[in-house]
């Protein structure tokens, strides 16, 4: 039998090296490279060869192509999954420690089990009495969810194969799993990859919906190799700030639904509660009439969402102006400031600039340019913007305001929440009752509108 070769693998990024070194050349991490034995050719369950025949597209029936989704009853969770979990799919859920990953997964399994489905929750971090105690605190102790506490993949699969395949399985977390076919310690790159592959293979073969909980690194990425994210069908990130009570479940990959879809939850004493109207949550009361606030009509996945963008322009304390951004791209802010100075002659770049998206939400779409620029101009001019006006539009380097998609959907959400005016790109075509459009074609028009403030209301 051939001798099993060894390799040196970085435990931070998964890069493979020919020899050990103190620093990983791929990610720059120190003391992250460890020696790992290569897995045997047929050692694990996932690597066993399976024989089968090839099918053509016309051989498959409609119910095989579009199987009925398994709905948990938690609407925000089902929305992010694309309308429910597809049988045989694998979801990877990541998030910071304490953000509520285990809580939302246990609530989803309990809701699915109460509706008549079969659910299994396997924890590698907590004992079964601890899971039971947490379920009691959340009011889920009477839910028919099967519990398990195990870390060996072979034991988990052997137990699952002794019964009918459940509708949903949750593994919390993949960093605690290990397989006997490898000599590496639990949590290493090889163990996480092999264990995940074994579980995904079982889900595909049995039709069970698999939910894997993963830890995140200090950079906010799911710990382990990127190969794990390629193995699963959907990658969900559970986001939230410690200073805020709400949490956001965001899909960054989904083979069976839209990406960038979000579900909004509020942390309560009995777990996570759904937020039916997240726009009202992020906007709050908005009683202040101070300059520097603008309401952005955004789109998160398929959902329109209104958030408040806050800006503060102040005299610099030191020679170099300071930039502080929360919830938005700092590079995008630098571009907007340069365009306002170069194309609009505002002169805001010489000031200290602070920009914040209220509520801790992270906004990534370019349509937020117009709202951010309006808030900056309002703060710089000292003129409050009308509270019943929303903004959206992309600003180009030439100073032109470019149209953004799904404008009518944004405007309908604004009208539903009582807004009566919208500053939009010039080519926006929408007819929303009760809402007046104020088109702008470049930053010059925006400066005139924002500087006038309440005068144009």
Phi, psi and omega in degrees: 000137182293146180288135180288122181279161180241156178221164180249118189241135175284126182281355179265315184241347179088006180292141181258132181239154180284332180214167182283145172211160183287335183234137177279125181289338184279313184247349179082008180284146180259140177056038179251357183266126178230156179275131179228138177282139179291142181293146177296156186303321183233035188282323187257164180299323184289340186263358179290139182285141177236133180264144179193172179252158181275146178246155171258164181299324182285345177286334184279139179276163182299321181290338176281326181284319182236075180290155180294134180282152178263109184267130180277334185099347172272103191300320182293322177293316179295325179298314181294326179286350181100019182111011183126169181274132176283135178304132180086002181275160179234127179247138175246119183248122179236160180175166180294157177299134178081005182283338178119022181298308181296326181294311182291326179292316179295322177295319180295317179294319179296318178296321179292320180293322180293335179275005176111356179274172177250131184225144180232129178242115181246121182248130174260357183250336182235152173280167181296321174299325178292319177296319178297320179297318179294320178295323178295319179297329181269359181078026183245014186293338181267005181282137182280062178259127178284133182250152176207151177228102184206157179232346180274124183296320180299320178293320180297313181292323179296321178292318181293326182284350178279351183229176176295141181302128179288164178288323181220141176230135176239132177244119184233099004230173184289339180288345180265352185277154176210156177237142182289350180281350180239148179268353181291157180286154176301141180094349178285167183301313183296318181293315181297316181295313183291317180296318179296319181295320178298316181290321178294320177299319178297317180297318180295321183283325185265340183087007179283145175277124186252131176240118179253131176260129182235146175283165178240155177276180179293341177273358180090003179268151179295127183294147182108178183287152176297341179300330179294320179293330177285334182288324187273166182271336181213142176239120182243136176249132178259111187251156176174146176264142182296334181276359181236152185271350183263158179230150182236124174262115187241134177267121176256347174209134179202113179283346184237021180187179182288144173275163183064015173286146181232152169235136186249130179232157176240128181283125179234180179291343180245031177108207184258128179253142179291146175251108184288327182235082184294333179299317178295327179292314183286333180280325181069204182279327179054053179274343184286144177247020180289148178290158175101015178236135178220146181263125181258128176267099185252176177231125174244103185070246176253004186254128172286141186215127178258127179227159180261128176258125183247136180226146176223121178249121185226163177294137183292138178279333181235185182292323182264123179299144183262145176235128177225124184231134176231120177089005180216168182281125180294326176295325178293321178297318179299322179293317180297318179297320179294321179292319179297323179285313186285315185266335183248350179064034183282317181081031183275345184293339180279359183255162168289133183234128176236129181230135183218137171266117188299143177087356180083008178288144178259119182254131182237348185279146181296343181296346179282355181303315186294318179293319179295317179295320179296320179294321179295315180295319180298317179292320182293321180276345182073023182246118179294147174273152178300139183283347182258024184237138176246161182227142167197145181157152180260136180258126179270170180293340177279354182093357179282153176262115183269144178291155180238153183287162175057042180295321182293324179294321176297316183292325179294323177294321179295317179295325180295330181266009173095008177282145185244352181217156180214129173266116190226165173301155189298324186272010179290127181241111179200146179234096181247119181300136178083003183235125179262127181268136176239090185287144175229142183256337180208179183292337176297315176296321180295319179297320179295320181290313183290324180290329179290331176060229184292352181293331183264008183294000000 
